Every structure is written in structure tokens, then in C-alpha cells.
Amino acid sequence: MDFPVIDADGHVMEDDSMLDFIQHRSITVRRVGDLYPGLDFLHNDGHLHRTPDAFGGGKPVGPDEWVDFLDYSGMEAAVLYPTRGLQFANIQHPDWASIVAHGYNSWLHDRYLKRNPKFKGMALVPLQDVSQAVIELRRAVTELGMVGAMINSRGYPLDLGHPMYWPLYAEAEKLGCVIGVHGGAHHSLGIDSLGHFVPIHGLGHSFGLIIALSGMVYHGVFRQFPKLKVGFMEGGSGWVTFWMDRMERSHAYFADADYLGRYKGPTPDEDPADYLSNGNIWVGCEGSEKGLGYQVQRAGAQHFLFASDFPHEIGKDQIKHEIEEIDERDDLTDDAKAAILAGNARAFYNF
């Protein structure tokens, strides 16, 4: 292996030790799973067949297992996203969301970030109450040393481009930290009636990210906050050029009328695909993607971040194989491989 590697999207497994950080006099929760509502009604995690090593092969995955994984894979660092927190946007009560976010961030700092400097944390912030989300982001970055905040691609009452959420983006830009939009829950995407989980899982992550990116671009988030950096994680890379083609075609026909409204995204004279070249947008990718070379050719290597998704879906042997697949590709230059495997993560997360 000739290139350093940084995991731009790994996952911690919240356990009951997180309850020690949930501070409220009326809390009677006895299991960490009771802190969150369901992911959606499309998953049935208890009965799905998984590869033998997924989710630790049924064994607990904590800081020790994560250290072993980093040593085994030779990674320089890993950016840690939640697992149960992927359903965080489904919490309806703003005060409860604030309590859970505060507790999760304190737990992640204590259990992981203090354990090993290779661990980098992404905070939960309660967008259910934007003013509290701003406060929690500031605490997570300035007091707990986190590199940014994760927000769910689905579940909030309004799309992520809506001005109601702009104070969070303003604070992230001010702090110089990142926002990671992460797929997870797949409800209300038009795939609710599918009777098989494979297409739900295969399409849901990408669909959620496409909608989130479209809202942020066309509602003018990146025009309002030109230094804001947003990553779109766990939907693969293949949707990027699809988005470019569809937006370019629709923009050519309808931009004149659309720009008369209240949202100031791309002007009629702009190409929406150019937003991928402005240093605001980054995309998680996987080593096994056959179309990655084409995405890089069209959109540029500077956008894509290698993401292991450990310990979800596959185990450490398969993840190491995916790293080797990128290393051995003949449709990527050495500079592109180095960028995807580590360089882009350094630039995006401000290591």
C-alpha cells in the first residue's frame, strides 16, 4: 500500500455507558436504545441477514475494537459518526433532542476522543431547536475538540436548505468546522412500498443526499455561506454526475422563472455543476465502486472521501480489501488515489 489512509466516515456503537452522560432529573431510560425513536419503518435490523463480520459479528464494538481496526488497516485517523444517532432527526421533542445531543457528544468525547488522538468526532446537534443546535455545535468544537457536526439527510420538518437552519451554517462557517450530511432513515422518499430491503438500502442513502444537496444549492446556502464545507456521506459517489446532468438540464429550461422567487441559488447564467468546484461540497465514496473513475473524471478528484463505514455492513478484512482496490485501480491517477484515501479528508475536516 503506497498511500496513507484516513477514514472519513466510521461509526461508533452507542452503548449503555452513554446513559451516564444524559443529564436530566426526570430521565428514567434504562437502555441507550430508548433514547431514540425508530430509524424508520422500512428497516428490520433484528431479522436481516448480514455478512458475518458486520456490526462486529454480533460482538460489542467499542474503543478497543476501533483501535484494533485502525492498527490492522494502517489508517492514520478516523472520523467518527454515530449509529443510533442516524435516527436522531426523528426525535420530535426539541428539549429531548437537546438532552440526547449533549449527552452523546459528552460520551463520544469521554469514551473515544480522550482515548486516542486518531479519533476525530462529529457531534450531534438538535436542529429541532436551531438556537440550541448553534450552542451545542459551539460547545462540541471549542470545548470537546470535535471537527464538526452531523445532520441527518432526512427526518427534519424542512429541507436542509431552508433559511430556518441557516444560523447553524453561519456558526459552522464562523468556527471553521464542517457539516456532515449523513444518510440513514429512508422513509418518505417514494420507496416506502418496496417489499425488499436491498433496493431500499441501495437507493435510500443516495436519494436522501441528492435531495439535501439540491435544497442547499438552490436555496442559496453556499451563496450565503461561501466558506461553509459540507460532506454528503454514505450514498456512494455514483449519484454525483447524475445530479450534475439532471440539474444542468432543468436549470437550462427553468432557471429564469425559478430565480424570481425568494431563494437565490444558481443564477440563470450559472451552471449548477460548478458548485462542485467551489470548495463547499464533498462526497463520501467506497472502494468497491466501479464507476468511481468516471465520477472523478467528471467532477474532479478533490471532492471524494474514502469512507469505511466500519463496523456497519462489512468487516475489517473487506474494508482493507476496498482500500487495496482503490490503490490498484488503473482509472485513477496516483494523485487522485492519494487525495481520495487521505488528502481530501485532511482538507475537508481541517486536520
Contacts in CASP RR format, 6 or more apart in sequence:
PFRMAT RR
TARGET T0000
AUTHOR 0000-0000-0000
METHOD contacts of the structure
MODEL  1
MDFPVIDADGHVMEDDSMLDFIQHRSITVRRVGDLYPGLDFLHNDGHLHR
TPDAFGGGKPVGPDEWVDFLDYSGMEAAVLYPTRGLQFANIQHPDWASIV
AHGYNSWLHDRYLKRNPKFKGMALVPLQDVSQAVIELRRAVTELGMVGAM
INSRGYPLDLGHPMYWPLYAEAEKLGCVIGVHGGAHHSLGIDSLGHFVPI
HGLGHSFGLIIALSGMVYHGVFRQFPKLKVGFMEGGSGWVTFWMDRMERS
HAYFADADYLGRYKGPTPDEDPADYLSNGNIWVGCEGSEKGLGYQVQRAG
AQHFLFASDFPHEIGKDQIKHEIEEIDERDDLTDDAKAAILAGNARAFYN
F
1 323 0 8 1.000
1 324 0 8 1.000
1 327 0 8 1.000
2 327 0 8 1.000
2 334 0 8 1.000
3 327 0 8 1.000
3 334 0 8 1.000
3 337 0 8 1.000
3 338 0 8 1.000
3 341 0 8 1.000
3 342 0 8 1.000
4 76 0 8 1.000
4 338 0 8 1.000
4 341 0 8 1.000
4 342 0 8 1.000
5 73 0 8 1.000
5 74 0 8 1.000
5 75 0 8 1.000
5 76 0 8 1.000
5 306 0 8 1.000
5 323 0 8 1.000
5 341 0 8 1.000
5 342 0 8 1.000
6 75 0 8 1.000
6 76 0 8 1.000
6 77 0 8 1.000
6 78 0 8 1.000
6 79 0 8 1.000
6 306 0 8 1.000
6 341 0 8 1.000
6 342 0 8 1.000
6 343 0 8 1.000
6 345 0 8 1.000
6 346 0 8 1.000
6 351 0 8 1.000
7 70 0 8 1.000
7 73 0 8 1.000
7 75 0 8 1.000
7 77 0 8 1.000
7 78 0 8 1.000
7 79 0 8 1.000
7 306 0 8 1.000
7 307 0 8 1.000
7 308 0 8 1.000
7 310 0 8 1.000
7 345 0 8 1.000
8 79 0 8 1.000
8 233 0 8 1.000
8 284 0 8 1.000
8 305 0 8 1.000
8 306 0 8 1.000
8 307 0 8 1.000
8 344 0 8 1.000
8 345 0 8 1.000
8 348 0 8 1.000
8 349 0 8 1.000
9 79 0 8 1.000
9 81 0 8 1.000
9 182 0 8 1.000
9 233 0 8 1.000
9 234 0 8 1.000
9 284 0 8 1.000
9 305 0 8 1.000
9 307 0 8 1.000
9 308 0 8 1.000
9 309 0 8 1.000
10 78 0 8 1.000
10 79 0 8 1.000
10 80 0 8 1.000
10 81 0 8 1.000
10 307 0 8 1.000
10 308 0 8 1.000
10 309 0 8 1.000
10 310 0 8 1.000
11 80 0 8 1.000
11 81 0 8 1.000
11 82 0 8 1.000
11 83 0 8 1.000
11 309 0 8 1.000
11 310 0 8 1.000
11 311 0 8 1.000
11 312 0 8 1.000
12 62 0 8 1.000
12 66 0 8 1.000
12 80 0 8 1.000
12 81 0 8 1.000
12 82 0 8 1.000
12 83 0 8 1.000
12 108 0 8 1.000
12 111 0 8 1.000
12 112 0 8 1.000
13 55 0 8 1.000
13 60 0 8 1.000
13 61 0 8 1.000
13 62 0 8 1.000
13 83 0 8 1.000
13 311 0 8 1.000
14 32 0 8 1.000
14 33 0 8 1.000
14 82 0 8 1.000
14 83 0 8 1.000
14 84 0 8 1.000
14 85 0 8 1.000
14 104 0 8 1.000
14 107 0 8 1.000
15 32 0 8 1.000
15 60 0 8 1.000
15 62 0 8 1.000
16 31 0 8 1.000
16 32 0 8 1.000
17 107 0 8 1.000
17 111 0 8 1.000
18 32 0 8 1.000
18 35 0 8 1.000
18 103 0 8 1.000
18 104 0 8 1.000
18 107 0 8 1.000
19 29 0 8 1.000
19 30 0 8 1.000
19 31 0 8 1.000
19 32 0 8 1.000
19 35 0 8 1.000
20 107 0 8 1.000
21 102 0 8 1.000
21 103 0 8 1.000
21 104 0 8 1.000
21 106 0 8 1.000
21 107 0 8 1.000
21 110 0 8 1.000
22 29 0 8 1.000
22 35 0 8 1.000
22 99 0 8 1.000
22 100 0 8 1.000
22 103 0 8 1.000
23 99 0 8 1.000
23 102 0 8 1.000
23 103 0 8 1.000
24 99 0 8 1.000
27 99 0 8 1.000
29 35 0 8 1.000
32 84 0 8 1.000
33 84 0 8 1.000
35 84 0 8 1.000
35 100 0 8 1.000
36 84 0 8 1.000
36 85 0 8 1.000
36 87 0 8 1.000
36 88 0 8 1.000
36 90 0 8 1.000
36 91 0 8 1.000
36 100 0 8 1.000
37 87 0 8 1.000
37 90 0 8 1.000
37 91 0 8 1.000
37 92 0 8 1.000
38 87 0 8 1.000
38 90 0 8 1.000
39 45 0 8 1.000
39 86 0 8 1.000
39 87 0 8 1.000
39 90 0 8 1.000
39 184 0 8 1.000
39 185 0 8 1.000
40 87 0 8 1.000
40 90 0 8 1.000
40 185 0 8 1.000
40 186 0 8 1.000
40 187 0 8 1.000
41 187 0 8 1.000
41 192 0 8 1.000
42 186 0 8 1.000
42 187 0 8 1.000
42 191 0 8 1.000
42 192 0 8 1.000
42 194 0 8 1.000
42 197 0 8 1.000
42 200 0 8 1.000
43 197 0 8 1.000
44 197 0 8 1.000
48 197 0 8 1.000
50 57 0 8 1.000
50 313 0 8 1.000
51 313 0 8 1.000
51 314 0 8 1.000
51 315 0 8 1.000
51 318 0 8 1.000
53 311 0 8 1.000
53 314 0 8 1.000
53 315 0 8 1.000
53 316 0 8 1.000
53 317 0 8 1.000
53 318 0 8 1.000
54 311 0 8 1.000
54 312 0 8 1.000
54 313 0 8 1.000
54 314 0 8 1.000
54 315 0 8 1.000
55 61 0 8 1.000
55 311 0 8 1.000
55 312 0 8 1.000
56 65 0 8 1.000
56 311 0 8 1.000
56 315 0 8 1.000
59 65 0 8 1.000
61 311 0 8 1.000
62 111 0 8 1.000
63 111 0 8 1.000
63 112 0 8 1.000
63 115 0 8 1.000
63 116 0 8 1.000
63 119 0 8 1.000
65 311 0 8 1.000
66 78 0 8 1.000
66 80 0 8 1.000
66 112 0 8 1.000
66 116 0 8 1.000
66 119 0 8 1.000
66 310 0 8 1.000
67 115 0 8 1.000
67 116 0 8 1.000
67 118 0 8 1.000
69 75 0 8 1.000
69 310 0 8 1.000
69 311 0 8 1.000
69 316 0 8 1.000
69 319 0 8 1.000
70 77 0 8 1.000
70 78 0 8 1.000
70 116 0 8 1.000
70 118 0 8 1.000
72 316 0 8 1.000
72 320 0 8 1.000
73 308 0 8 1.000
73 316 0 8 1.000
73 319 0 8 1.000
73 320 0 8 1.000
73 323 0 8 1.000
75 118 0 8 1.000
76 118 0 8 1.000
76 342 0 8 1.000
77 118 0 8 1.000
77 119 0 8 1.000
77 120 0 8 1.000
77 345 0 8 1.000
77 351 0 8 1.000
78 118 0 8 1.000
78 119 0 8 1.000
78 120 0 8 1.000
78 308 0 8 1.000
78 310 0 8 1.000
79 120 0 8 1.000
79 121 0 8 1.000
79 122 0 8 1.000
79 147 0 8 1.000
79 345 0 8 1.000
79 349 0 8 1.000
80 108 0 8 1.000
80 112 0 8 1.000
80 119 0 8 1.000
80 120 0 8 1.000
80 121 0 8 1.000
80 122 0 8 1.000
81 122 0 8 1.000
81 150 0 8 1.000
81 182 0 8 1.000
81 233 0 8 1.000
82 88 0 8 1.000
82 104 0 8 1.000
82 108 0 8 1.000
82 122 0 8 1.000
82 124 0 8 1.000
82 150 0 8 1.000
83 312 0 8 1.000
85 104 0 8 1.000
85 124 0 8 1.000
85 150 0 8 1.000
85 152 0 8 1.000
86 152 0 8 1.000
86 182 0 8 1.000
86 183 0 8 1.000
86 184 0 8 1.000
86 185 0 8 1.000
87 152 0 8 1.000
87 184 0 8 1.000
87 185 0 8 1.000
88 97 0 8 1.000
88 100 0 8 1.000
88 101 0 8 1.000
88 124 0 8 1.000
88 152 0 8 1.000
89 127 0 8 1.000
89 128 0 8 1.000
89 151 0 8 1.000
89 152 0 8 1.000
89 154 0 8 1.000
89 155 0 8 1.000
89 156 0 8 1.000
89 185 0 8 1.000
90 155 0 8 1.000
90 185 0 8 1.000
91 97 0 8 1.000
91 100 0 8 1.000
91 126 0 8 1.000
91 128 0 8 1.000
92 128 0 8 1.000
93 128 0 8 1.000
94 126 0 8 1.000
94 128 0 8 1.000
94 129 0 8 1.000
94 132 0 8 1.000
95 129 0 8 1.000
97 126 0 8 1.000
97 127 0 8 1.000
97 128 0 8 1.000
97 129 0 8 1.000
97 132 0 8 1.000
98 126 0 8 1.000
98 128 0 8 1.000
98 129 0 8 1.000
98 132 0 8 1.000
98 136 0 8 1.000
100 124 0 8 1.000
100 126 0 8 1.000
101 123 0 8 1.000
101 124 0 8 1.000
101 125 0 8 1.000
101 126 0 8 1.000
101 133 0 8 1.000
101 136 0 8 1.000
102 136 0 8 1.000
102 139 0 8 1.000
104 123 0 8 1.000
104 124 0 8 1.000
105 123 0 8 1.000
105 124 0 8 1.000
105 136 0 8 1.000
105 139 0 8 1.000
105 140 0 8 1.000
105 144 0 8 1.000
105 146 0 8 1.000
106 144 0 8 1.000
108 121 0 8 1.000
108 123 0 8 1.000
108 144 0 8 1.000
108 146 0 8 1.000
109 121 0 8 1.000
109 144 0 8 1.000
109 145 0 8 1.000
109 146 0 8 1.000
112 119 0 8 1.000
112 121 0 8 1.000
113 119 0 8 1.000
113 120 0 8 1.000
113 121 0 8 1.000
113 144 0 8 1.000
113 145 0 8 1.000
113 146 0 8 1.000
120 146 0 8 1.000
120 147 0 8 1.000
120 349 0 8 1.000
120 351 0 8 1.000
121 145 0 8 1.000
121 146 0 8 1.000
121 147 0 8 1.000
121 148 0 8 1.000
122 146 0 8 1.000
122 147 0 8 1.000
122 148 0 8 1.000
122 149 0 8 1.000
122 150 0 8 1.000
122 180 0 8 1.000
123 136 0 8 1.000
123 137 0 8 1.000
123 140 0 8 1.000
123 141 0 8 1.000
123 144 0 8 1.000
123 146 0 8 1.000
123 148 0 8 1.000
123 149 0 8 1.000
123 150 0 8 1.000
124 136 0 8 1.000
124 149 0 8 1.000
124 150 0 8 1.000
125 133 0 8 1.000
125 134 0 8 1.000
125 136 0 8 1.000
125 137 0 8 1.000
125 140 0 8 1.000
125 149 0 8 1.000
125 151 0 8 1.000
125 168 0 8 1.000
126 132 0 8 1.000
126 133 0 8 1.000
126 136 0 8 1.000
127 133 0 8 1.000
127 151 0 8 1.000
127 156 0 8 1.000
127 165 0 8 1.000
127 168 0 8 1.000
128 156 0 8 1.000
130 164 0 8 1.000
130 165 0 8 1.000
130 167 0 8 1.000
130 168 0 8 1.000
131 167 0 8 1.000
133 149 0 8 1.000
133 167 0 8 1.000
133 168 0 8 1.000
134 167 0 8 1.000
134 168 0 8 1.000
134 171 0 8 1.000
136 149 0 8 1.000
137 148 0 8 1.000
137 149 0 8 1.000
137 168 0 8 1.000
137 171 0 8 1.000
137 172 0 8 1.000
137 175 0 8 1.000
137 177 0 8 1.000
138 171 0 8 1.000
138 175 0 8 1.000
140 146 0 8 1.000
140 148 0 8 1.000
140 149 0 8 1.000
141 147 0 8 1.000
141 148 0 8 1.000
141 175 0 8 1.000
141 177 0 8 1.000
142 175 0 8 1.000
146 177 0 8 1.000
147 177 0 8 1.000
147 178 0 8 1.000
147 349 0 8 1.000
147 350 0 8 1.000
147 351 0 8 1.000
148 172 0 8 1.000
148 175 0 8 1.000
148 177 0 8 1.000
148 178 0 8 1.000
148 179 0 8 1.000
148 180 0 8 1.000
148 349 0 8 1.000
149 168 0 8 1.000
149 172 0 8 1.000
149 177 0 8 1.000
149 178 0 8 1.000
149 179 0 8 1.000
149 180 0 8 1.000
150 179 0 8 1.000
150 180 0 8 1.000
150 181 0 8 1.000
150 182 0 8 1.000
151 160 0 8 1.000
151 168 0 8 1.000
151 179 0 8 1.000
151 180 0 8 1.000
151 181 0 8 1.000
151 182 0 8 1.000
152 181 0 8 1.000
152 182 0 8 1.000
152 183 0 8 1.000
152 184 0 8 1.000
152 185 0 8 1.000
153 160 0 8 1.000
153 181 0 8 1.000
153 182 0 8 1.000
153 183 0 8 1.000
153 184 0 8 1.000
153 205 0 8 1.000
153 208 0 8 1.000
153 209 0 8 1.000
153 211 0 8 1.000
153 212 0 8 1.000
153 232 0 8 1.000
154 183 0 8 1.000
154 184 0 8 1.000
154 185 0 8 1.000
154 186 0 8 1.000
154 187 0 8 1.000
154 188 0 8 1.000
154 189 0 8 1.000
154 208 0 8 1.000
154 211 0 8 1.000
155 185 0 8 1.000
155 187 0 8 1.000
155 188 0 8 1.000
156 165 0 8 1.000
158 164 0 8 1.000
158 165 0 8 1.000
159 211 0 8 1.000
159 212 0 8 1.000
159 215 0 8 1.000
159 219 0 8 1.000
160 181 0 8 1.000
160 212 0 8 1.000
160 215 0 8 1.000
160 216 0 8 1.000
160 221 0 8 1.000
161 212 0 8 1.000
161 215 0 8 1.000
161 216 0 8 1.000
161 219 0 8 1.000
161 220 0 8 1.000
161 221 0 8 1.000
162 219 0 8 1.000
163 219 0 8 1.000
166 221 0 8 1.000
166 224 0 8 1.000
166 225 0 8 1.000
168 179 0 8 1.000
169 179 0 8 1.000
169 221 0 8 1.000
169 224 0 8 1.000
169 225 0 8 1.000
169 228 0 8 1.000
170 225 0 8 1.000
172 178 0 8 1.000
172 179 0 8 1.000
172 225 0 8 1.000
172 228 0 8 1.000
173 225 0 8 1.000
173 227 0 8 1.000
173 228 0 8 1.000
176 227 0 8 1.000
176 229 0 8 1.000
176 350 0 8 1.000
177 350 0 8 1.000
178 229 0 8 1.000
178 230 0 8 1.000
178 231 0 8 1.000
178 348 0 8 1.000
178 349 0 8 1.000
178 350 0 8 1.000
179 228 0 8 1.000
179 229 0 8 1.000
179 230 0 8 1.000
179 231 0 8 1.000
180 230 0 8 1.000
180 231 0 8 1.000
180 232 0 8 1.000
180 233 0 8 1.000
181 209 0 8 1.000
181 212 0 8 1.000
181 213 0 8 1.000
181 230 0 8 1.000
181 231 0 8 1.000
181 232 0 8 1.000
181 233 0 8 1.000
182 233 0 8 1.000
182 234 0 8 1.000
183 204 0 8 1.000
183 205 0 8 1.000
183 208 0 8 1.000
183 209 0 8 1.000
183 233 0 8 1.000
183 234 0 8 1.000
183 235 0 8 1.000
184 204 0 8 1.000
184 205 0 8 1.000
184 234 0 8 1.000
186 200 0 8 1.000
186 201 0 8 1.000
186 203 0 8 1.000
186 204 0 8 1.000
186 205 0 8 1.000
186 207 0 8 1.000
186 208 0 8 1.000
189 203 0 8 1.000
189 204 0 8 1.000
189 207 0 8 1.000
189 208 0 8 1.000
189 211 0 8 1.000
191 199 0 8 1.000
191 200 0 8 1.000
191 203 0 8 1.000
191 204 0 8 1.000
191 207 0 8 1.000
194 200 0 8 1.000
205 234 0 8 1.000
205 235 0 8 1.000
205 236 0 8 1.000
206 235 0 8 1.000
206 236 0 8 1.000
206 238 0 8 1.000
206 239 0 8 1.000
209 232 0 8 1.000
209 233 0 8 1.000
209 234 0 8 1.000
209 235 0 8 1.000
209 239 0 8 1.000
210 239 0 8 1.000
210 242 0 8 1.000
210 243 0 8 1.000
212 232 0 8 1.000
213 232 0 8 1.000
213 243 0 8 1.000
213 281 0 8 1.000
214 243 0 8 1.000
214 247 0 8 1.000
215 221 0 8 1.000
216 222 0 8 1.000
216 230 0 8 1.000
217 247 0 8 1.000
217 265 0 8 1.000
217 266 0 8 1.000
217 272 0 8 1.000
217 275 0 8 1.000
218 258 0 8 1.000
218 263 0 8 1.000
218 265 0 8 1.000
218 266 0 8 1.000
218 272 0 8 1.000
219 263 0 8 1.000
219 265 0 8 1.000
220 263 0 8 1.000
220 264 0 8 1.000
220 265 0 8 1.000
221 228 0 8 1.000
221 230 0 8 1.000
222 228 0 8 1.000
222 265 0 8 1.000
222 275 0 8 1.000
222 278 0 8 1.000
222 280 0 8 1.000
222 281 0 8 1.000
223 264 0 8 1.000
223 265 0 8 1.000
226 278 0 8 1.000
226 280 0 8 1.000
228 280 0 8 1.000
229 279 0 8 1.000
229 280 0 8 1.000
229 282 0 8 1.000
229 348 0 8 1.000
230 280 0 8 1.000
230 281 0 8 1.000
230 282 0 8 1.000
231 281 0 8 1.000
231 282 0 8 1.000
231 283 0 8 1.000
231 284 0 8 1.000
231 305 0 8 1.000
231 348 0 8 1.000
232 281 0 8 1.000
232 282 0 8 1.000
232 283 0 8 1.000
232 284 0 8 1.000
233 283 0 8 1.000
233 284 0 8 1.000
233 305 0 8 1.000
233 307 0 8 1.000
234 284 0 8 1.000
234 307 0 8 1.000
234 309 0 8 1.000
235 284 0 8 1.000
236 283 0 8 1.000
236 284 0 8 1.000
236 285 0 8 1.000
236 286 0 8 1.000
236 289 0 8 1.000
237 283 0 8 1.000
237 284 0 8 1.000
237 285 0 8 1.000
237 286 0 8 1.000
237 289 0 8 1.000
237 291 0 8 1.000
237 292 0 8 1.000
237 295 0 8 1.000
237 304 0 8 1.000
238 289 0 8 1.000
238 291 0 8 1.000
238 292 0 8 1.000
238 295 0 8 1.000
240 276 0 8 1.000
240 283 0 8 1.000
240 295 0 8 1.000
240 298 0 8 1.000
240 299 0 8 1.000
240 303 0 8 1.000
241 294 0 8 1.000
241 295 0 8 1.000
241 298 0 8 1.000
241 299 0 8 1.000
244 272 0 8 1.000
244 273 0 8 1.000
244 276 0 8 1.000
244 298 0 8 1.000
244 299 0 8 1.000
247 272 0 8 1.000
247 273 0 8 1.000
248 271 0 8 1.000
248 272 0 8 1.000
248 273 0 8 1.000
251 266 0 8 1.000
251 268 0 8 1.000
251 270 0 8 1.000
251 271 0 8 1.000
251 272 0 8 1.000
255 266 0 8 1.000
255 267 0 8 1.000
255 268 0 8 1.000
256 268 0 8 1.000
259 265 0 8 1.000
259 267 0 8 1.000
259 268 0 8 1.000
266 272 0 8 1.000
266 274 0 8 1.000
266 275 0 8 1.000
273 299 0 8 1.000
275 281 0 8 1.000
276 299 0 8 1.000
276 300 0 8 1.000
276 303 0 8 1.000
279 302 0 8 1.000
281 303 0 8 1.000
282 303 0 8 1.000
282 304 0 8 1.000
282 305 0 8 1.000
282 344 0 8 1.000
282 348 0 8 1.000
283 303 0 8 1.000
283 304 0 8 1.000
283 305 0 8 1.000
284 304 0 8 1.000
284 305 0 8 1.000
284 306 0 8 1.000
284 307 0 8 1.000
285 292 0 8 1.000
285 295 0 8 1.000
285 304 0 8 1.000
285 305 0 8 1.000
285 306 0 8 1.000
285 307 0 8 1.000
285 340 0 8 1.000
286 306 0 8 1.000
286 307 0 8 1.000
286 309 0 8 1.000
286 322 0 8 1.000
287 306 0 8 1.000
287 322 0 8 1.000
287 323 0 8 1.000
287 325 0 8 1.000
287 326 0 8 1.000
288 322 0 8 1.000
288 325 0 8 1.000
289 295 0 8 1.000
292 304 0 8 1.000
292 326 0 8 1.000
292 329 0 8 1.000
292 331 0 8 1.000
292 332 0 8 1.000
292 340 0 8 1.000
293 329 0 8 1.000
293 331 0 8 1.000
293 332 0 8 1.000
293 336 0 8 1.000
294 331 0 8 1.000
295 304 0 8 1.000
296 304 0 8 1.000
296 331 0 8 1.000
296 332 0 8 1.000
296 336 0 8 1.000
296 340 0 8 1.000
297 331 0 8 1.000
301 332 0 8 1.000
301 333 0 8 1.000
301 335 0 8 1.000
301 336 0 8 1.000
301 339 0 8 1.000
301 340 0 8 1.000
301 344 0 8 1.000
302 339 0 8 1.000
302 344 0 8 1.000
302 347 0 8 1.000
303 344 0 8 1.000
304 339 0 8 1.000
304 340 0 8 1.000
304 344 0 8 1.000
305 340 0 8 1.000
305 344 0 8 1.000
305 345 0 8 1.000
305 348 0 8 1.000
306 323 0 8 1.000
306 326 0 8 1.000
306 340 0 8 1.000
306 341 0 8 1.000
306 342 0 8 1.000
306 345 0 8 1.000
308 319 0 8 1.000
308 322 0 8 1.000
309 319 0 8 1.000
310 316 0 8 1.000
310 319 0 8 1.000
323 341 0 8 1.000
326 332 0 8 1.000
326 337 0 8 1.000
326 340 0 8 1.000
326 341 0 8 1.000
327 337 0 8 1.000
327 341 0 8 1.000
329 337 0 8 1.000
332 340 0 8 1.000
345 351 0 8 1.000
END
